[in-house]
């Protein structure tokens, strides 16, 4: 997979997660203050992770092949953390309902 294909794959993954977050936001509107506050805090964490991944990918987009492989490993790890954060976000409502 070349760099552009990889960036598109990561962007698509992030976009899919944020689409799902939008759906959860409707539940947050009807949730108690404490649940809503926890939800909003987790959203901020996910937004920070997203911004970090995008920044890393842009910074190293034109890097050497060996450096690019290092960037991919870092971004893959961040993407895994991002997905795990989303799972935790959804679980806020499961344990409160």
N, CA, C and O of each residue as an XYZ file, in Angstrom:
388
protein
N       0.854     -1.170      0.000
C       0.000      0.000      0.000
C       0.902      1.234      0.000
O       1.812      1.351      0.821
N       0.638      2.148     -0.928
C       1.463      3.353     -0.972
C       0.989      4.368      0.077
O      -0.007      4.156      0.768
N       1.716      5.446      0.168
C       1.438      6.445      1.216
C       0.045      7.044      1.094
O      -0.671      7.177      2.087
N      -0.331      7.402     -0.117
C      -1.641      8.033     -0.309
C      -2.769      7.069      0.041
O      -3.744      7.460      0.684
N      -2.644      5.827     -0.373
C      -3.653      4.817     -0.040
C      -3.736      4.628      1.471
O      -4.823      4.493      2.032
N      -2.597      4.621      2.106
C      -2.556      4.460      3.563
C      -3.245      5.637      4.251
O      -4.057      5.445      5.155
N      -2.919      6.846      3.822
C      -3.552      8.028      4.430
C      -5.062      7.988      4.247
O      -5.807      8.316      5.171
N      -5.519      7.591      3.067
C      -6.956      7.499      2.818
C      -7.604      6.451      3.722
O      -8.705      6.658      4.231
N      -6.913      5.326      3.917
C      -7.438      4.264      4.783
C      -7.598      4.769      6.220
O      -8.628      4.538      6.853
N      -6.580      5.453      6.725
C      -6.635      5.982      8.092
C      -7.730      7.042      8.197
O      -8.499      7.053      9.158
N      -7.797      7.934      7.204
C      -8.824      8.982      7.223
C     -10.217      8.358      7.222
O     -11.099      8.813      7.951
N     -10.421      7.329      6.417
C     -11.717      6.665      6.356
C     -12.075      6.050      7.712
O     -13.217      6.157      8.158
N     -11.109      5.412      8.365
C     -11.345      4.815      9.682
C     -11.760      5.869     10.697
O     -12.700      5.674     11.466
N     -11.050      6.981     10.687
C     -11.355      8.071     11.617
C     -12.745      8.640     11.326
O     -13.533      8.869     12.243
N     -13.036      8.863     10.052
C     -14.347      9.416      9.683
C     -15.485      8.487     10.102
O     -16.522      8.948     10.579
N     -15.288      7.175      9.925
C     -16.327      6.210     10.322
C     -16.582      6.270     11.818
O     -17.730      6.216     12.260
N     -15.522      6.382     12.590
C     -15.682      6.452     14.045
C     -16.419      7.734     14.430
O     -17.310      7.699     15.279
N     -16.063      8.854     13.825
C     -16.742     10.094     14.176
C     -18.187     10.107     13.692
O     -19.022     10.775     14.301
N     -18.506      9.393     12.621
C     -19.911      9.237     12.218
C     -20.680      8.496     13.308
O     -21.812      8.858     13.628
N     -20.071      7.467     13.871
C     -20.716      6.705     14.946
C     -20.834      7.553     16.210
O     -21.815      7.449     16.946
N     -19.845      8.379     16.452
C     -19.895      9.270     17.614
C     -21.069     10.234     17.482
O     -21.750     10.532     18.463
N     -21.301     10.719     16.264
C     -22.442     11.613     16.048
C     -23.748     10.935     16.455
O     -24.634     11.567     17.029
N     -23.857      9.648     16.152
C     -25.060      8.906     16.526
C     -25.182      8.789     18.047
O     -26.279      8.877     18.599
N     -24.050      8.589     18.713
C     -24.074      8.506     20.172
C     -24.405      9.853     20.813
O     -24.923      9.904     21.928
N     -24.107     10.928     20.112
C     -24.371     12.262     20.659
C     -25.851     12.466     20.953
O     -26.211     13.186     21.884
N     -26.696     11.838     20.166
C     -28.133     11.934     20.426
C     -28.469     11.347     21.788
O     -29.297     11.891     22.518
N     -27.824     10.234     22.131
C     -28.037      9.644     23.454
C     -27.517     10.565     24.548
O     -28.109     10.660     25.623
N     -26.409     11.240     24.269
C     -25.811     12.124     25.268
C     -26.736     13.282     25.607
O     -26.756     13.756     26.743
N     -27.500     13.734     24.623
C     -28.427     14.840     24.872
C     -29.489     14.465     25.904
O     -29.969     15.324     26.644
N     -29.851     13.199     25.952
C     -30.889     12.741     26.881
C     -30.313     12.148     28.160
O     -31.060     11.704     29.032
N     -29.007     12.140     28.274
C     -28.356     11.521     29.427
C     -28.273     12.504     30.600
O     -28.459     13.711     30.451
N     -27.990     11.936     31.754
C     -27.819     12.770     32.941
C     -26.568     13.635     32.790
O     -25.728     13.388     31.925
N     -26.462     14.627     33.622
C     -25.320     15.545     33.567
C     -23.992     14.842     33.713
O     -23.033     15.176     33.018
N     -23.923     13.875     34.606
C     -22.670     13.164     34.845
C     -22.260     12.339     33.623
O     -21.092     12.336     33.233
N     -23.215     11.647     33.030
C     -22.932     10.830     31.840
C     -22.540     11.740     30.680
O     -21.586     11.454     29.957
N     -23.261     12.812     30.508
C     -22.964     13.759     29.431
C     -21.575     14.354     29.603
O     -20.847     14.522     28.624
N     -21.207     14.669     30.816
C     -19.892     15.237     31.096
C     -18.787     14.217     30.762
O     -17.769     14.572     30.169
N     -18.998     12.960     31.145
C     -18.024     11.914     30.838
C     -17.916     11.729     29.319
O     -16.815     11.588     28.786
N     -19.040     11.730     28.636
C     -19.075     11.588     27.185
C     -18.279     12.711     26.519
O     -17.444     12.455     25.651
N     -18.537     13.936     26.922
C     -17.855     15.083     26.328
C     -16.351     15.041     26.586
O     -15.563     15.431     25.724
N     -15.952     14.573     27.760
C     -14.527     14.433     28.064
C     -13.863     13.406     27.159
O     -12.755     13.623     26.667
N     -14.542     12.295     26.944
C     -13.992     11.254     26.057
C     -13.932     11.743     24.613
O     -12.998     11.413     23.882
N     -14.914     12.521     24.205
C     -14.908     13.084     22.849
C     -13.675     13.974     22.673
O     -12.999     13.902     21.647
N     -13.388     14.796     23.651
C     -12.207     15.667     23.566
C     -10.927     14.841     23.442
O     -10.025     15.198     22.684
N     -10.849     13.734     24.189
C      -9.681     12.857     24.099
C      -9.543     12.278     22.694
O      -8.447     12.242     22.135
N     -10.659     11.825     22.129
C     -10.628     11.260     20.780
C     -10.248     12.317     19.741
O      -9.518     12.029     18.793
N     -10.739     13.520     19.923
C     -10.391     14.590     18.988
C      -8.895     14.892     19.047
O      -8.270     15.161     18.021
N      -8.325     14.847     20.247
C      -6.883     15.066     20.388
C      -6.095     13.950     19.709
O      -5.110     14.216     19.020
N      -6.524     12.697     19.901
C      -5.858     11.580     19.237
C      -5.934     11.716     17.720
O      -4.949     11.491     17.017
N      -7.106     12.085     17.226
C      -7.275     12.284     15.780
C      -6.319     13.359     15.274
O      -5.634     13.170     14.269
N      -6.279     14.469     15.966
C      -5.415     15.566     15.541
C      -3.940     15.160     15.556
O      -3.176     15.560     14.678
N      -3.543     14.367     16.549
C      -2.162     13.891     16.623
C      -1.836     12.975     15.449
O      -0.757     13.080     14.866
N      -2.754     12.082     15.098
C      -2.516     11.178     13.973
C      -2.385     11.949     12.668
O      -1.479     11.686     11.876
N      -3.277     12.889     12.443
C      -3.238     13.683     11.218
C      -1.936     14.469     11.155
O      -1.294     14.535     10.106
N      -1.550     15.060     12.269
C      -0.315     15.844     12.320
C       0.900     14.972     11.996
O       1.770     15.379     11.226
N       0.958     13.783     12.578
C       2.088     12.879     12.312
C       2.131     12.482     10.851
O       3.204     12.444     10.249
N       0.994     12.191     10.283
C       0.965     11.771      8.889
C       1.366     12.912      7.957
O       2.084     12.690      6.982
N       0.920     14.105      8.243
C       1.275     15.244      7.401
C       2.753     15.587      7.541
O       3.414     15.921      6.558
N       3.258     15.504      8.742
C       4.655     15.853      8.999
C       5.609     14.927      8.246
O       6.646     15.363      7.748
N       5.250     13.658      8.169
C       6.149     12.689      7.574
C       5.704     12.202      6.192
O       6.219     11.199      5.699
N       4.771     12.889      5.573
C       4.244     12.459      4.278
C       5.333     12.365      3.216
O       5.282     11.490      2.352
N       6.296     13.240      3.273
C       7.365     13.257      2.273
C       8.685     12.723      2.826
O       9.750     13.011      2.279
N       8.619     11.958      3.887
C       9.834     11.451      4.511
C      10.406     10.272      3.714
O       9.775      9.767      2.785
N      11.580      9.861      4.088
C      12.223      8.719      3.447
C      11.417      7.455      3.720
O      10.590      7.419      4.631
N      11.662      6.427      2.928
C      10.926      5.172      3.079
C      11.092      4.567      4.469
O      10.124      4.083      5.055
N      12.305      4.593      4.996
C      12.517      3.999      6.325
C      11.776      4.797      7.400
O      11.225      4.215      8.335
N      11.759      6.088      7.275
C      11.048      6.927      8.246
C       9.542      6.737      8.093
O       8.805      6.745      9.079
N       9.089      6.568      6.850
C       7.660      6.365      6.604
C       7.161      5.105      7.285
O       6.063      5.097      7.842
N       7.945      4.049      7.250
C       7.552      2.803      7.918
C       7.404      3.034      9.419
O       6.502      2.488     10.054
N       8.283      3.835      9.970
C       8.199      4.171     11.399
C       6.922      4.962     11.689
O       6.248      4.733     12.694
N       6.608      5.886     10.798
C       5.396      6.694     10.957
C       4.165      5.794     10.897
O       3.250      5.940     11.707
N       4.138      4.869      9.946
C       2.995      3.967      9.830
C       2.790      3.174     11.113
O       1.656      3.002     11.559
N       3.868      2.692     11.706
C       3.755      1.943     12.957
C       3.166      2.822     14.054
O       2.296      2.384     14.807
N       3.637      4.048     14.140
C       3.146      4.980     15.153
C       1.667      5.295     14.928
O       0.877      5.305     15.872
N       1.302      5.550     13.679
C      -0.090      5.875     13.366
C      -0.986      4.660     13.605
O      -2.094      4.804     14.122
N      -0.523      3.473     13.238
C      -1.313      2.262     13.494
C      -1.581      2.094     14.981
O      -2.692      1.747     15.384
N      -0.572      2.337     15.787
C      -0.733      2.241     17.239
C      -1.738      3.291     17.738
O      -2.590      3.002     18.579
N      -1.621      4.494     17.210
C      -2.552      5.557     17.593
C      -3.967      5.223     17.156
O      -4.926      5.491     17.880
N      -4.098      4.637     15.969
C      -5.421      4.266     15.470
C      -6.045      3.188     16.349
O      -7.248      3.218     16.608
N      -5.244      2.247     16.802
C      -5.742      1.229     17.733
C      -6.235      1.876     19.025
O      -7.288      1.510     19.545
N      -5.467      2.844     19.543
C      -5.879      3.561     20.752
C      -7.169      4.337     20.501
O      -8.043      4.406     21.365
N      -7.274      4.911     19.325
C      -8.459      5.669     18.929
C      -9.682      4.762     18.923
O     -10.727      5.125     19.462
N      -9.558      3.590     18.321
C     -10.669      2.639     18.264
C     -11.051      2.165     19.666
O     -12.235      2.017     19.970
N     -10.068      1.931     20.506
C     -10.338      1.516     21.879
C     -11.062      2.623     22.641
O     -11.972      2.357     23.425
N     -10.649      3.863     22.403
C     -11.325      5.004     23.025
C     -12.773      5.100     22.610
O     -13.633      5.450     23.418
N     -13.053      4.788     21.342
C     -14.432      4.805     20.880
C     -15.249      3.737     21.587
O     -16.387      3.985     21.984
N     -14.674      2.549     21.748
C     -15.395      1.475     22.445
C     -15.751      1.918     23.866
O     -16.857      1.662     24.344
N     -14.815      2.577     24.530
C     -15.068      3.064     25.884
C     -16.157      4.124     25.879
O     -16.958      4.205     26.810
N     -16.182      4.931     24.835
C     -17.197      5.968     24.719
C     -18.585      5.344     24.661
O     -19.498      5.785     25.359
N     -18.742      4.329     23.837
C     -20.024      3.652     23.734
C     -20.424      2.962     25.024
O     -21.609      2.865     25.342
N     -19.434      2.482     25.768
C     -19.734      1.760     26.999
C     -20.265      2.697     28.099
O     -20.859      2.229     29.071
N     -20.061      3.976     27.956
C     -20.603      4.931     28.941
C     -22.119      4.737     29.050
O     -22.683      4.746     30.144
N     -22.755      4.564     27.903
C     -24.215      4.453     27.895
C     -24.664      3.060     28.288
O     -25.721      2.904     28.901
N     -23.899      2.065     27.956
C     -24.268      0.687     28.295
C     -24.314      0.481     29.797
O     -25.222     -0.171     30.312
N     -23.343      1.032     30.498
C     -23.309      0.812     31.948
C     -24.263      1.722     32.714
O     -24.545      1.477     33.887
N     -24.761      2.769     32.063
C     -25.645      3.733     32.743
C     -27.103      3.463     32.473
O     -27.972      3.960     33.189
N     -27.390      2.665     31.428
C     -28.796      2.442     31.065
C     -29.449      1.417     31.931
O     -30.630      1.118     31.751
